[in-house]
Amino acid sequence: MRLAIVAAALLAAMGGARAETCNRQVFEHCRACHALTNDAGQKPGPQLAGVIGRPVAGDPAFDYSPVLQAARAKGEVWTRDRLDAYLTDPQEVYAGTWMGSPPIRDAKQRADILCVLGGQ
């Protein structure tokens, strides 16, 4: 029994350490337009709580560009790979999107943002 408690404590500690590997600071510039919690109210951009695995243009409270609405109609879903490509160059992935942020060319920054988005 004691071994099980120690093992559980180690697993919990490892999970906490893994969650802290995200550099949450890189998401700060995203907060001007996006929130990570459902209770944050509407911002200029769509809500990002649970975005990974959600349909593209899946925030019902946000008015998306026609290109993102078309992607939703085709059944496209935000995966890590799709988000990574989108953050790298939004216009390349969805020409005509309204996202005003410049492309994020730095792979480490994108990885940290995806880590933050996936850790909700």
N, C-alpha and C positions, 0 to 999 in steps of 0.2 A: 504493500500500500504506500509506504513511504517513497519507494522508487517511482511510483506512478505520479505522486505529487511533485517530486523533483523534475520528472520528465515534462509534466504539464507546465511547470514554471519556466523551464528552459525553452519550451516551444513558444510560450507567450512572450518571453524576452526576445527570442529570435524574430518573431512576428513584429514586435515593436521596433526592433532595430531595422528591419527591412523597410518598414513604413517610413522611417526617418531618413532613408537614403534619397528620398525625393528632395530636390532643392525647391521648396515651396516659394522661395523668393522670386523665381522666374515667372510665376503666375501673377505677380502683383500688377504688372502692366495690363494684364487681361481683365483684372477686376474693374477697370474703368467701364467696361461694357458687359461683362459676364459675371454671374454669381454662381457659386458652387452649392448653395443650399436652397431648397424650395421656399423657405420663409424669408428670403432676402428681398423680395419685391422685384418688380420688373425693372430692368436696366436697358440701355440702348441695344444690347445684343441679346441673343437667346440665353435662357437658363442652361447651365451645363451640368447640373446634378444628374448623374447617371447617364451621361451622354454616350459612353462606350456601350454599344449594344442597342442603342436607341435608333429608331428610324431617322434618316437625314430629314431635317426640317421638322423635328419631332416635338418641339416645345409649342403646345397649343396656344400659348399666350403671345407668341411672336409672329410678326408679319414677315415671312421669308421672301427672298428674291424668287422670281419665276423659275430660275434654273434649279434652285434648291427644292422648290415645290415639285418640279418635274422629277427630280431624283427621288423624292418621297413617293411620288405616284408610281415610279418604277420599282419600288420596294427596296431601295438602297438603305443600308444601315451603317452607322458610324462604327467602324472597327478601329483598332489601333493603327493598322496600316493605312486605312483611308484617312484618318485624322492626321497621321504623320505626313502623308502626301499633301493634304490640304494646308497644314501649317507651313510646309515647305514653300508652297506657292498656291494660294487659294484660287487665283485666276486660271492656273493651269488645270486644276482639277475640276472646277466649276466656273467656266468663263461666264462672267456677268454676275457673280456673287457680290453681295453688298458689303462684305467684311472689309473694313477700312484699315485694318492692321497690315503693316508690310509683311512680306514673307519672312519666315524664321529660318534662315539658312543653317544656323548652328545646330548640328545633330544632338548635341548634349542638351541644349536648351529645350528642343522638342521632346527629347526623352524625359526630361524633368517635368515638362508640362503634361505629357501623357501619363507619367507616374502620378501626378497630382489628380488628374481627371479619373484615373483608374482606381485611386485609393479612396473613393468616397464611400 
